Amino acid sequence: MNSENYGKRKKTQNQLTLFDHGKILPQALDLEKGVIGSLILEAQTSNCKHILNTMRPEIFYAEQNQIIASTLLNMHENDIPIDLLTLVEELRKKEVLDLVGGAYFIESLTDKVISSTNIQYHYFLIYQKYINRELIRISSEVTSSAYNDTSDVFELIDEYINQISHLHINIKNLSNLTAADIAGTFIEQVLTPKTDNFTKNIILTYETGHRRFDESVTISRNKFILIGGGPKHGKSKFLTDIMIRLFERYDDIAAYWCTLEDSAIDIMRSYLAQKVLIKPKHILLRRFPDDLTKTLIHYTNIFRKWDILFRDTPIKIQEAVSTFRKFCDSRPDKFNIFIFDNIMAASDRDDFKQNLNSMYDHILAKLSQAKSSTKSLVIGVHHFNDAQQDKERLVDAYRPVSKDLKGSEASKRVPNQVVLVNFLRKYKDLLGEYEGDEKEILKYLYIIDVAENREDTDSDETSLIHFFANLDFTLFKEIELNIQKTEEKPYVEESVKDFITKFHPI
């Protein structure tokens, strides 16, 4: 904040004497004078230094007090000694001494000051009055916008919540934090994690059962994970497998699932296909033996118990985020997960026809806000740009990097973790480099590259997680696989060949 600007700015709503309701805005002028007088007389005391280190001149109601507070803050920031004479001189240099009432008024501020002992408490009371005024201002703006038929109601709600939340954060930050405060927060948030209501097991992070994936990707609260991949590379199928595993392993999972490509019924059929090894389309067409009907009903009833709210029709990101916030409010004891699959399919496209990169950035920002405001896990699904499939990438087996994600650098900067998907069977020219068992292996080799917001074009086996995947049945089996790059082509380990017989599609 630039403390120089306060002395020259025009009156704002804080300085208005009356409001629409005919009432005087909340204020505490005597306390404002007392705080400023204490700062002038005892700037070197620890209490006053604390105020100067955190002071925001705009919280003062009277314009002249704002100007003086701004000048005191500027003097403190520039190591200029603070006393009555130096303050008057600084105000004179800025040509605002007469505006604040002259040297006589400055001197009068110190008349009733006995001690700065209670200055932090007095400052806090002034801040509360400022918060009251801000609540009035925000509510007034929302009321005015609500009368406007062109206003986006979900955008309006979100903006109101954000502004109110920031006020709450700011007023909390004024309080001193003792060692006991810090230790108590640490115990509450870290050392006493949420427990499963059924097993009473301590849950810090949630595991899928894919060992290396769980080591590399943290499934936890207050996290934004972005999954990127090419078209038809099985991003949604992999995400479905992850969610199935979480719901099967934990009883406190709840998910708001925006599935804008596959339908909700498609996701349920993918789950059933995984359990009975019948393709989803055959389940839909009832092309399965009659003796499997009871088994399908059994797994359908398991699916029925999962706490999932699906949205599989077009939606704007703001409406989705607002719905998720309500979803979380109604499930305060759950590990809530927001899935947005996928960013390109959002209805916001109509608002960003000329610049889709801006739309991607807008959606990423909203997803990040959803994470921060709900302290939940947010998972977004996104696509690669065309450059990722350039024929020149064959030499690197089309291994993607973070810059291959559509949009600006926000796709790498905003998420906590970026997970890149590569399904090699989608590259016919790559498969053409192999024959026999090696080619058959590569058809089912599914690679997760945990980018962690870094640009890395070098081979780094520690960040790669290999799966054998059968997308027909939403099956993913994590495997150990070493690929050694030679001048001709990568070499696939012989030890994997035996796995084909166990995992070949039926």
Legacy VTK file of the C-alpha trace (Angstrom):
# vtk DataFile Version 3.0
C-alpha trace
ASCII
DATASET POLYDATA
POINTS 506 float
0.000 0.000 0.000
1.375 3.418 -0.960
1.074 5.586 2.108
1.823 8.773 0.112
-1.523 8.771 -1.650
-3.819 9.332 1.302
-3.121 13.016 1.828
-4.206 13.990 -1.693
-7.192 11.777 -2.387
-10.747 13.042 -2.587
-13.458 12.211 -0.142
-14.687 8.647 -0.279
-17.754 6.985 1.140
-15.972 6.630 4.491
-16.098 10.403 4.887
-19.821 10.741 4.157
-21.691 11.936 7.211
-25.031 10.372 6.356
-26.062 7.151 4.676
-29.191 6.288 2.710
-30.960 5.155 5.860
-30.511 8.582 7.441
-28.069 7.343 10.057
-24.547 8.464 10.839
-21.953 5.967 9.720
-20.182 4.074 12.546
-17.201 6.017 13.832
-15.081 6.666 16.928
-13.456 10.077 16.496
-12.194 10.412 20.072
-10.424 7.040 19.816
-8.926 8.063 16.466
-7.471 11.187 18.046
-6.170 9.197 21.009
-4.425 6.623 18.819
-2.791 9.263 16.620
-1.752 11.293 19.691
-0.149 8.208 21.267
1.753 7.496 18.055
3.088 11.054 18.006
4.225 10.995 21.651
5.408 7.378 22.063
6.285 6.080 18.585
9.305 4.175 19.944
7.360 2.010 22.396
6.643 -1.610 21.443
2.881 -1.036 21.469
3.113 1.880 19.061
5.618 0.104 16.821
3.177 -2.777 16.481
0.456 -0.366 15.338
2.787 1.360 12.872
3.833 -2.002 11.433
0.215 -2.969 10.723
-1.513 0.382 10.314
-3.913 1.046 7.441
-4.729 4.776 7.190
-8.054 4.142 5.438
-9.589 2.703 8.605
-9.754 6.190 10.118
-13.104 7.899 9.521
-12.059 11.561 9.490
-10.166 12.605 6.359
-7.697 14.710 8.338
-6.925 11.701 10.533
-6.331 9.606 7.423
-3.837 12.154 6.122
-1.982 12.317 9.447
-1.938 8.518 9.794
-0.615 8.207 6.252
2.167 10.667 7.022
3.093 8.853 10.242
3.194 5.560 8.322
5.436 7.081 5.663
7.792 8.452 8.329
7.945 5.045 10.024
8.650 3.248 6.732
11.473 5.683 5.922
13.018 5.678 9.416
12.188 9.345 10.024
12.014 10.041 13.787
8.427 10.675 14.893
7.569 13.505 17.263
5.342 16.559 17.209
7.839 18.840 15.430
8.947 16.362 12.753
5.319 15.443 11.964
4.347 19.086 11.498
7.363 19.586 9.235
6.472 16.528 7.095
2.881 17.753 6.719
4.179 21.175 5.706
6.470 19.613 3.062
3.491 17.761 1.589
1.468 20.987 1.623
-1.328 19.419 3.636
-0.704 21.023 7.053
-3.515 23.547 6.630
-5.804 20.836 5.271
-5.554 18.860 8.529
-6.115 21.907 10.749
-2.619 23.329 11.191
0.023 22.874 13.901
-2.486 23.769 16.609
-4.714 20.811 15.714
-1.734 18.427 15.639
-0.697 19.590 19.099
-4.270 19.190 20.402
-4.160 15.485 19.486
-1.613 14.892 22.233
-3.333 16.892 24.978
-5.277 14.025 26.567
-2.749 11.249 25.979
-1.446 9.793 29.242
-0.022 6.485 28.065
0.066 4.245 24.976
-0.595 1.144 27.096
-4.047 0.532 25.599
-3.333 1.754 22.068
-3.688 -1.706 20.480
-7.131 -2.169 21.997
-8.182 1.341 20.928
-6.914 0.695 17.400
-8.871 -2.543 17.295
-12.064 -0.670 18.236
-11.414 1.833 15.438
-10.923 -1.069 13.060
-14.279 -2.546 14.100
-15.974 0.724 13.161
-14.228 0.571 9.798
-15.487 -2.992 9.300
-19.015 -1.786 10.084
-18.721 0.917 7.444
-17.354 -1.562 4.911
-20.248 -3.938 5.574
-22.652 -1.078 4.911
-20.808 -0.146 1.700
-20.647 -3.720 0.396
-24.294 -4.391 1.219
-25.313 -1.154 -0.485
-23.418 -2.081 -3.651
-24.910 -5.570 -3.672
-28.402 -4.157 -3.156
-27.922 -1.753 -6.059
-26.583 -4.503 -8.334
-29.393 -6.870 -7.346
-31.919 -4.405 -8.826
-30.042 -4.624 -12.145
-31.550 -7.391 -14.297
-28.310 -7.720 -16.270
-26.278 -8.723 -13.214
-25.066 -12.332 -13.015
-26.618 -13.478 -9.745
-23.973 -16.131 -9.103
-21.169 -13.651 -9.791
-22.901 -11.263 -7.409
-23.125 -13.857 -4.635
-19.507 -14.884 -5.107
-18.245 -11.300 -5.040
-20.258 -10.582 -1.884
-18.875 -13.689 -0.150
-15.321 -12.855 -1.200
-15.496 -9.295 0.111
-17.040 -10.378 3.406
-14.449 -13.144 3.780
-11.600 -10.696 3.267
-12.997 -8.415 5.947
-13.082 -11.361 8.355
-9.497 -12.319 7.529
-8.249 -8.753 7.920
-9.873 -8.185 11.286
-8.499 -11.500 12.569
-5.023 -10.511 11.437
-5.044 -7.517 13.765
-4.909 -9.739 16.815
-1.578 -10.572 18.386
-0.530 -14.203 17.976
1.085 -15.703 21.055
3.040 -18.933 21.131
-0.031 -20.570 22.667
-2.203 -19.342 19.763
0.170 -20.728 17.162
0.586 -24.050 18.945
-3.169 -24.424 19.379
-3.828 -23.784 15.693
-1.113 -26.258 14.731
-2.578 -28.964 16.958
-6.093 -28.342 15.644
-5.202 -28.231 11.950
-2.226 -30.585 11.698
-1.728 -32.812 14.708
-5.414 -33.521 15.279
-6.617 -34.392 11.779
-10.108 -35.399 10.829
-11.093 -38.968 11.628
-13.272 -41.399 9.770
-16.551 -41.745 11.675
-16.607 -45.487 11.122
-13.012 -46.698 11.490
-11.706 -43.814 13.629
-8.479 -43.984 11.658
-6.514 -40.743 11.488
-6.729 -39.271 7.988
-4.093 -36.731 7.000
-4.052 -37.638 3.334
-6.249 -39.993 1.388
-4.779 -42.898 -0.557
-5.998 -44.606 -3.710
-3.996 -47.809 -3.384
-1.803 -46.924 -6.363
1.463 -46.884 -4.401
3.646 -44.554 -6.454
0.714 -42.339 -7.364
-0.073 -41.879 -3.656
3.580 -41.039 -2.989
3.645 -38.398 -5.723
0.149 -36.902 -5.701
-1.296 -35.640 -2.427
-5.029 -36.237 -2.043
-5.933 -33.866 0.783
-7.915 -30.815 1.766
-7.171 -27.317 0.517
-5.577 -28.643 -2.667
-6.065 -27.887 -6.384
-4.958 -30.634 -8.763
-5.102 -30.107 -12.520
-5.166 -33.185 -14.759
-4.116 -32.505 -18.339
-4.136 -34.736 -21.378
-4.890 -35.084 -25.053
-8.334 -35.828 -26.494
-9.585 -39.371 -25.832
-6.528 -40.131 -23.688
-8.630 -41.446 -20.808
-8.372 -38.486 -18.432
-11.958 -38.909 -17.268
-11.559 -42.687 -17.017
-8.471 -42.320 -14.834
-10.239 -39.754 -12.667
-13.195 -42.141 -12.323
-10.841 -44.895 -11.177
-9.327 -42.577 -8.570
-12.754 -41.578 -7.255
-13.993 -45.180 -7.147
-10.966 -46.116 -5.074
-11.516 -43.219 -2.670
-15.207 -43.996 -2.174
-14.421 -47.663 -1.602
-11.702 -46.940 0.955
-13.265 -44.079 2.949
-16.668 -43.288 4.417
-16.341 -39.510 4.672
-15.931 -38.676 0.973
-18.434 -36.358 -0.742
-18.109 -35.114 -4.309
-19.722 -32.454 -6.456
-18.946 -33.800 -9.922
-19.390 -31.588 -12.982
-18.987 -34.057 -15.834
-19.453 -32.008 -18.984
-18.413 -34.699 -21.473
-19.440 -38.079 -20.085
-22.848 -38.275 -18.445
-23.466 -39.286 -14.847
-24.908 -42.592 -16.035
-21.715 -43.153 -18.068
-19.678 -42.846 -14.887
-21.882 -45.348 -13.079
-21.597 -47.794 -16.003
-17.800 -47.372 -15.930
-17.871 -48.412 -12.280
-20.019 -51.457 -13.062
-17.805 -52.392 -16.011
-14.790 -52.361 -13.711
-16.479 -54.770 -11.330
-17.939 -57.328 -13.766
-15.584 -56.861 -16.780
-18.361 -56.137 -19.229
-18.073 -53.141 -21.519
-20.314 -50.215 -20.529
-22.156 -50.242 -23.850
-22.955 -53.945 -23.377
-24.376 -53.169 -19.935
-26.572 -50.502 -21.513
-27.750 -52.936 -24.215
-28.180 -55.801 -21.705
-25.657 -57.943 -23.516
-24.610 -59.925 -20.472
-25.571 -63.292 -18.967
-28.692 -63.316 -16.826
-26.752 -64.702 -13.869
-24.842 -61.400 -13.674
-27.991 -59.373 -13.043
-27.850 -59.793 -9.257
-24.182 -58.833 -9.235
-24.901 -55.687 -11.235
-27.737 -54.756 -8.876
-25.406 -55.326 -5.919
-22.792 -52.904 -7.224
-25.446 -50.430 -8.336
-26.724 -50.302 -4.753
-23.179 -49.656 -3.515
-22.905 -46.783 -5.995
-26.272 -45.486 -4.768
-24.863 -44.954 -1.251
-22.008 -42.735 -2.359
-22.444 -39.050 -1.592
-22.131 -37.618 -5.100
-23.990 -34.696 -6.650
-23.615 -34.850 -10.434
-23.984 -32.045 -12.942
-23.744 -33.296 -16.531
-25.450 -30.453 -18.367
-23.820 -27.164 -19.480
-22.833 -24.858 -16.652
-20.790 -21.721 -16.088
-17.911 -21.943 -13.673
-19.406 -19.321 -11.346
-22.636 -21.278 -10.936
-20.641 -24.469 -10.362
-18.487 -22.831 -7.677
-21.521 -21.337 -5.922
-23.241 -24.735 -5.924
-20.128 -26.373 -4.512
-19.959 -23.870 -1.661
-23.528 -24.745 -0.689
-22.618 -28.419 -1.098
-19.781 -27.993 1.413
-21.917 -25.966 3.826
-24.350 -28.876 4.051
-21.514 -31.364 4.627
-19.217 -29.741 7.223
-17.847 -33.086 8.456
-17.015 -34.528 5.048
-13.905 -34.514 2.872
-15.487 -32.573 0.006
-14.168 -32.853 -3.539
-15.070 -30.586 -6.447
-14.497 -32.132 -9.880
-14.736 -29.940 -12.991
-14.388 -32.112 -16.098
-13.511 -30.316 -18.242
-12.489 -26.679 -18.486
-12.957 -26.462 -22.264
-16.596 -27.592 -21.995
-17.727 -24.837 -19.612
-20.576 -22.607 -20.758
-18.308 -19.605 -20.235
-17.149 -20.049 -23.843
-19.938 -17.725 -24.974
-18.422 -14.898 -22.912
-14.880 -15.433 -24.221
-15.400 -16.151 -27.917
-12.536 -13.916 -28.970
-10.038 -15.120 -26.387
-10.371 -18.642 -25.028
-7.084 -18.299 -23.130
-8.786 -15.681 -20.973
-11.602 -18.142 -20.333
-9.140 -20.805 -19.194
-7.481 -18.322 -16.842
-10.877 -17.207 -15.542
-11.947 -20.775 -14.782
-8.622 -21.654 -13.149
-8.927 -18.588 -10.914
-12.464 -19.551 -9.892
-11.416 -23.134 -9.141
-8.576 -21.823 -6.996
-11.016 -19.551 -5.142
-13.291 -22.535 -4.538
-10.369 -24.410 -3.001
-9.390 -21.517 -0.744
-12.889 -20.626 0.415
-13.983 -24.208 1.186
-10.619 -25.780 2.147
-11.585 -28.702 -0.065
-9.930 -30.734 -2.794
-10.551 -29.315 -6.263
-9.751 -31.373 -9.361
-9.887 -29.768 -12.785
-9.478 -31.534 -16.111
-7.894 -29.729 -19.057
-6.574 -30.409 -22.564
-3.206 -30.157 -24.281
-2.601 -27.738 -27.101
-1.911 -28.919 -30.647
1.855 -28.586 -30.239
1.921 -31.575 -27.895
1.011 -33.892 -30.777
3.523 -32.463 -33.207
5.302 -35.224 -35.136
8.661 -33.944 -33.900
7.665 -35.061 -30.394
7.897 -38.690 -31.514
11.545 -38.832 -30.453
10.456 -38.176 -26.838
7.543 -40.636 -27.102
5.256 -37.570 -27.053
6.047 -36.998 -23.390
4.115 -33.863 -22.373
5.352 -30.980 -20.259
3.368 -28.319 -18.418
3.642 -25.796 -21.238
1.633 -28.171 -23.435
-1.539 -27.302 -21.488
-3.927 -24.994 -23.289
-3.950 -21.391 -22.165
-1.433 -19.140 -20.496
1.114 -19.874 -17.806
-1.748 -19.775 -15.274
-2.390 -23.467 -15.978
1.029 -24.162 -14.486
1.034 -21.489 -11.776
-2.455 -21.642 -10.240
-2.857 -25.375 -9.383
-0.938 -26.881 -6.486
-0.056 -29.869 -8.632
-0.245 -30.622 -12.330
-0.684 -34.231 -13.448
-0.079 -34.937 -17.130
-1.566 -37.973 -18.877
-0.018 -39.805 -21.838
-1.697 -42.829 -23.458
0.767 -44.114 -26.021
-1.679 -46.119 -28.128
-3.102 -42.828 -29.399
0.076 -42.227 -31.415
0.022 -44.569 -34.413
3.442 -43.457 -35.654
4.929 -44.282 -32.237
3.408 -47.762 -32.218
4.807 -48.249 -35.714
8.295 -48.185 -34.218
7.618 -51.487 -32.418
6.627 -55.013 -33.258
5.304 -58.083 -31.441
5.140 -58.070 -27.651
6.683 -54.605 -27.327
3.970 -53.113 -29.511
1.275 -54.979 -27.573
2.662 -53.653 -24.294
2.698 -50.062 -25.513
-0.970 -50.341 -26.514
-1.865 -50.630 -22.836
0.868 -48.467 -21.326
-0.657 -45.452 -19.569
1.776 -42.875 -18.173
1.173 -40.265 -15.489
3.769 -37.496 -15.334
3.618 -35.516 -12.087
4.794 -32.138 -13.305
4.534 -30.229 -10.000
4.389 -26.900 -11.832
7.803 -27.265 -13.384
9.090 -27.227 -16.942
11.127 -30.358 -17.504
11.930 -31.691 -20.963
14.617 -34.042 -19.683
13.856 -37.663 -18.907
13.193 -37.935 -15.204
12.011 -41.395 -14.284
11.231 -40.383 -10.693
8.304 -38.255 -11.861
6.798 -40.918 -14.121
4.191 -43.417 -12.940
3.380 -46.285 -15.279
0.048 -48.071 -15.493
-1.297 -50.864 -17.581
-4.698 -49.510 -18.643
-7.805 -50.962 -20.208
-10.160 -48.056 -20.764
-13.036 -50.310 -21.801
-13.288 -51.493 -18.218
-11.801 -48.449 -16.432
-8.982 -50.677 -15.191
-5.649 -49.193 -14.140
-2.868 -51.336 -12.724
0.235 -49.554 -11.502
3.404 -51.304 -12.698
7.145 -50.920 -12.343
8.609 -50.120 -15.721
11.979 -48.790 -16.791
12.265 -47.171 -20.185
15.819 -46.556 -21.315
16.166 -44.127 -24.159
18.584 -45.225 -26.911
19.522 -43.636 -30.211
16.961 -45.757 -32.029
13.979 -46.023 -29.677
12.975 -46.594 -26.069
13.433 -50.101 -24.708
10.596 -51.765 -22.804
11.587 -54.119 -20.011
11.043 -57.828 -20.721
9.574 -58.381 -17.248
6.357 -56.614 -18.229
5.450 -58.997 -21.045
3.961 -61.623 -18.747
1.476 -59.054 -17.484
-0.352 -58.942 -20.826
-1.880 -62.372 -20.326
-3.445 -61.193 -17.049
-4.673 -57.886 -18.338
-5.665 -58.413 -21.944
-9.216 -57.268 -22.743
-11.935 -59.913 -22.778
LINES 1 507
506 0 1 2 3 4 5 6 7 8 9 10 11 12 13 14 15 16 17 18 19 20 21 22 23 24 25 26 27 28 29 30 31 32 33 34 35 36 37 38 39 40 41 42 43 44 45 46 47 48 49 50 51 52 53 54 55 56 57 58 59 60 61 62 63 64 65 66 67 68 69 70 71 72 73 74 75 76 77 78 79 80 81 82 83 84 85 86 87 88 89 90 91 92 93 94 95 96 97 98 99 100 101 102 103 104 105 106 107 108 109 110 111 112 113 114 115 116 117 118 119 120 121 122 123 124 125 126 127 128 129 130 131 132 133 134 135 136 137 138 139 140 141 142 143 144 145 146 147 148 149 150 151 152 153 154 155 156 157 158 159 160 161 162 163 164 165 166 167 168 169 170 171 172 173 174 175 176 177 178 179 180 181 182 183 184 185 186 187 188 189 190 191 192 193 194 195 196 197 198 199 200 201 202 203 204 205 206 207 208 209 210 211 212 213 214 215 216 217 218 219 220 221 222 223 224 225 226 227 228 229 230 231 232 233 234 235 236 237 238 239 240 241 242 243 244 245 246 247 248 249 250 251 252 253 254 255 256 257 258 259 260 261 262 263 264 265 266 267 268 269 270 271 272 273 274 275 276 277 278 279 280 281 282 283 284 285 286 287 288 289 290 291 292 293 294 295 296 297 298 299 300 301 302 303 304 305 306 307 308 309 310 311 312 313 314 315 316 317 318 319 320 321 322 323 324 325 326 327 328 329 330 331 332 333 334 335 336 337 338 339 340 341 342 343 344 345 346 347 348 349 350 351 352 353 354 355 356 357 358 359 360 361 362 363 364 365 366 367 368 369 370 371 372 373 374 375 376 377 378 379 380 381 382 383 384 385 386 387 388 389 390 391 392 393 394 395 396 397 398 399 400 401 402 403 404 405 406 407 408 409 410 411 412 413 414 415 416 417 418 419 420 421 422 423 424 425 426 427 428 429 430 431 432 433 434 435 436 437 438 439 440 441 442 443 444 445 446 447 448 449 450 451 452 453 454 455 456 457 458 459 460 461 462 463 464 465 466 467 468 469 470 471 472 473 474 475 476 477 478 479 480 481 482 483 484 485 486 487 488 489 490 491 492 493 494 495 496 497 498 499 500 501 502 503 504 505
